[in-house]
């Protein structure tokens, strides 16, 4: 707005999400971003940034500002790394069009985890929640007592964060099943009981 339309470029942004934890702040956006302001609490020190040439980062104890000086786009999901503790309390994001942008922030899990299914025992639907501290190739497969694959619930590369998947076992017989999650080096198995 201050510079006029001379730097207008890229696609309009409508939603931006910030992810923080494990000494890293990253983002996901549906458009091109021109600047970011993060209001934060905690004791931290910014140790490195992943901004492209043409971007600047400035901060004090409560505010971190990242902005493009030349109209260049962010080319990395990672924004900066830090030492210490940081919590994002609010955020403002600007694109090149002065759009209203919805923002959110989420703390990242510290480690890979597959939470206990709920409900368990179940009939016929159960929910599995899992956490990824980083992007990873994830496999979640349900097996029967004979060790044969019943269904593959997740298979592929997934973003970091918290996820959930629902298994509708309506077509399966009552009995004991096992679900196995593999993500990177993480392998975890748990027992499920389908009671019809």
C-alpha positions in Angstrom: 0.0 0.0 0.0 2.8 2.4 0.9 4.8 1.6 -2.3 1.8 1.5 -4.6 1.3 -1.2 -7.2 4.8 -1.1 -8.4 5.7 -4.3 -6.6 2.3 -6.1 -7.1 3.1 -9.6 -8.1 2.3 -13.3 -7.4 -0.9 -14.7 -6.2 -3.2 -13.3 -3.6 -2.9 -14.9 -0.2 -6.0 -15.8 1.9 -4.7 -18.1 4.6 -1.3 -18.4 6.3 -0.4 -20.9 9.0 2.7 -20.6 11.2 4.4 -23.7 12.8 6.8 -23.3 15.7 8.7 -25.6 18.0 11.9 -27.7 17.9 13.9 -24.5 17.5 12.3 -23.7 14.1 9.5 -21.4 12.8 8.0 -22.2 9.4 4.9 -21.3 7.5 2.4 -22.5 4.9 0.5 -20.1 2.6 -1.9 -20.3 -0.3 -0.4 -17.2 -2.0 2.7 -15.0 -2.2 3.6 -13.1 1.0 5.2 -9.6 1.2 5.6 -9.3 4.9 5.0 -10.9 8.3 4.7 -9.6 11.8 4.8 -12.0 14.7 3.9 -11.0 18.3 5.8 -13.4 20.6 6.5 -14.2 24.2 9.4 -16.2 25.7 13.2 -16.0 26.0 14.8 -16.7 22.6 17.6 -15.8 20.3 17.2 -16.0 16.5 20.2 -18.1 15.4 19.7 -18.3 11.6 17.2 -17.4 8.9 16.2 -19.1 5.7 15.0 -16.0 3.9 15.9 -15.4 0.3 18.1 -12.4 -0.8 16.0 -9.3 -0.8 14.2 -10.2 2.5 15.0 -8.7 5.9 14.3 -9.9 9.5 14.2 -7.6 12.5 13.2 -8.4 16.1 13.0 -7.3 19.7 11.7 -9.2 22.8 8.1 -9.1 21.7 7.9 -8.6 17.9 9.5 -10.3 14.9 9.1 -8.6 11.5 10.1 -10.2 8.2 9.6 -8.3 4.9 10.6 -8.2 1.3 12.5 -5.2 0.1 12.6 -6.1 -3.6 9.4 -8.0 -4.3 11.0 -11.4 -4.1 9.0 -14.4 -3.0 9.7 -16.7 -0.1 11.2 -19.9 -1.5 11.5 -21.9 1.6 8.8 -23.1 4.1 11.3 -22.4 6.9 11.6 -18.9 8.1 14.1 -18.9 10.9 15.7 -21.0 13.7 16.1 -20.0 17.3 17.5 -21.1 20.6 15.2 -20.9 23.7 11.5 -20.8 24.1 9.1 -18.9 21.9 5.3 -18.7 21.7 3.5 -16.9 18.8 0.6 -15.0 20.4 -0.6 -13.2 17.3 0.4 -12.6 13.7 -0.2 -10.2 10.8 0.6 -11.1 7.2 0.6 -8.9 4.1 0.6 -9.9 0.5 1.2 -7.6 -2.5 -2.5 -6.7 -2.9 -3.4 -5.6 0.6 -5.7 -8.6 1.1 -7.4 -9.6 4.3 -5.4 -12.7 5.3 -6.5 -15.2 7.9 -3.6 -16.4 10.1 -3.2 -19.2 12.6 -0.3 -20.7 14.5 0.4 -24.1 15.9 3.2 -25.6 18.1 4.9 -28.5 16.5 5.1 -31.9 18.3 8.5 -32.7 19.8 8.6 -36.3 18.5 6.8 -38.8 16.3 3.8 -40.4 18.1 0.8 -42.5 17.4 -1.8 -41.9 20.2 -4.1 -44.7 21.4 -7.1 -45.2 19.2 -10.4 -44.0 20.5 -12.8 -45.5 21.1 -11.1 -48.9 21.6 -12.9 -51.3 21.7 -15.0 -49.8 18.9 -18.0 -50.5 16.7 -17.4 -49.9 13.8 -15.5 -46.6 13.7 -12.3 -45.6 15.5 -10.0 -42.5 15.3 -6.2 -42.6 15.2 -4.3 -39.4 15.9 -0.6 -39.1 15.2 2.1 -36.4 15.4 4.9 -35.5 13.1 7.7 -33.2 14.2 8.9 -32.9 10.6 7.7 -33.7 7.1 8.0 -37.5 6.6 6.9 -40.4 4.5 4.2 -42.0 6.6 2.6 -45.4 6.5 -0.3 -46.5 8.7 -1.6 -50.0 8.0 -4.1 -52.2 9.8 -3.4 -56.0 10.0 -5.5 -58.9 11.2 -4.4 -61.6 13.7 -2.9 -63.6 10.9 -0.6 -60.7 10.0 -2.4 -60.0 6.7 -2.9 -56.4 5.6 -6.6 -55.3 6.1 -6.3 -51.7 4.9 -3.8 -49.0 4.4 -5.0 -45.8 6.1 -2.1 -43.6 5.2 0.6 -44.0 2.6 2.7 -41.1 1.5 4.6 -37.9 2.3 2.9 -35.7 4.9 3.4 -32.3 6.4 4.6 -31.9 10.0 2.0 -31.3 12.7 -0.9 -33.2 14.3 -3.1 -35.4 12.1 -6.0 -37.8 12.5 -7.5 -40.5 10.5 -10.8 -42.4 10.9 -11.1 -46.2 10.2 -14.6 -47.4 9.4 -14.3 -51.2 9.9 -18.0 -51.8 9.0 -16.9 -54.4 6.4 -14.6 -56.3 8.8 -15.5 -59.1 11.2 -15.3 -58.7 15.0 -12.0 -59.4 16.5 -8.5 -58.2 17.3 -6.6 -56.0 14.8 -3.2 -54.3 14.9 -2.3 -50.9 13.5 1.3 -50.1 12.6 2.7 -46.6 12.0 6.0 -46.1 10.3 7.4 -42.6 9.8 11.2 -42.2 9.2 12.9 -44.2 12.0 9.7 -44.3 14.1 7.8 -47.6 14.2 4.9 -48.1 16.6 2.2 -50.8 16.8 -1.0 -50.9 18.8 -3.9 -53.4 19.3 -7.5 -52.6 18.3 -10.6 -54.5 19.3 -13.6 -54.4 16.9 -16.8 -55.5 18.8 -20.0 -55.8 16.7 
